[in-house]
């Protein structure tokens, strides 16, 4: 399930109900997500439990511009 919330920050919640990725598997995809979030001034947390699902939660600040705003 994917949920997107936008306000002062953009938060994207990605949740699965499958088995967590085994420790011996390369986690480059999650590492790349975290790196991209940091490059945009945000964070990305990944949590989960063995035998349960995984939650990937990137969060970044947003700046809202209105049409015609040249700032």
C-alpha positions as a Python dict, from the first residue, in 0.01 Angstrom:
ca = {
    (1, 'X'): (0, 0, 0),
    (2, 'X'): (128, 348, -85),
    (3, 'X'): (10, 662, 95),
    (4, 'X'): (115, 1017, 4),
    (5, 'X'): (70, 1314, 237),
    (6, 'X'): (163, 1671, 146),
    (7, 'X'): (175, 1969, 378),
    (8, 'X'): (491, 2131, 511),
    (9, 'X'): (657, 1803, 419),
    (10, 'X'): (601, 1539, 154),
    (11, 'X'): (568, 1197, 318),
    (12, 'X'): (538, 879, 114),
    (13, 'X'): (453, 566, 309),
    (14, 'X'): (518, 234, 132),
    (15, 'X'): (408, -74, 327),
    (16, 'X'): (408, -440, 234),
    (17, 'X'): (280, -737, 429),
    (18, 'X'): (535, -984, 299),
    (19, 'X'): (838, -1143, 456),
    (20, 'X'): (1118, -900, 534),
    (21, 'X'): (1424, -906, 307),
    (22, 'X'): (1681, -1158, 439),
    (23, 'X'): (1994, -1004, 595),
    (24, 'X'): (2227, -1163, 335),
    (25, 'X'): (2052, -989, 44),
    (26, 'X'): (2217, -670, -87),
    (27, 'X'): (2009, -374, 23),
    (28, 'X'): (2122, -133, -247),
    (29, 'X'): (1765, -32, -338),
    (30, 'X'): (1686, 85, 15),
    (31, 'X'): (2027, 249, 44),
    (32, 'X'): (1962, 439, -281),
    (33, 'X'): (1620, 556, -156),
    (34, 'X'): (1777, 684, 166),
    (35, 'X'): (2057, 859, -23),
    (36, 'X'): (1816, 1034, -260),
    (37, 'X'): (1597, 1152, 28),
    (38, 'X'): (1903, 1297, 206),
    (39, 'X'): (2018, 1468, -116),
    (40, 'X'): (1677, 1641, -124),
    (41, 'X'): (1715, 1752, 237),
    (42, 'X'): (1494, 1480, 382),
    (43, 'X'): (1506, 1147, 557),
    (44, 'X'): (1410, 789, 479),
    (45, 'X'): (1346, 527, 745),
    (46, 'X'): (1293, 158, 682),
    (47, 'X'): (1148, -64, 953),
    (48, 'X'): (1017, -416, 972),
    (49, 'X'): (1010, -732, 1172),
    (50, 'X'): (1116, -1086, 1076),
    (51, 'X'): (814, -1266, 933),
    (52, 'X'): (623, -937, 901),
    (53, 'X'): (602, -655, 656),
    (54, 'X'): (831, -364, 580),
    (55, 'X'): (763, 9, 604),
    (56, 'X'): (965, 250, 389),
    (57, 'X'): (901, 611, 488),
    (58, 'X'): (1079, 886, 289),
    (59, 'X'): (1001, 1241, 406),
    (60, 'X'): (1114, 1570, 246),
    (61, 'X'): (1039, 1937, 304),
    (62, 'X'): (843, 2106, 30),
    (63, 'X'): (824, 2461, -86),
    (64, 'X'): (493, 2559, -237),
    (65, 'X'): (495, 2807, -523),
    (66, 'X'): (192, 2972, -666),
    (67, 'X'): (153, 3043, -1036),
    (68, 'X'): (334, 3359, -1129),
    (69, 'X'): (558, 3350, -819),
    (70, 'X'): (913, 3410, -941),
    (71, 'X'): (1089, 3359, -606),
}
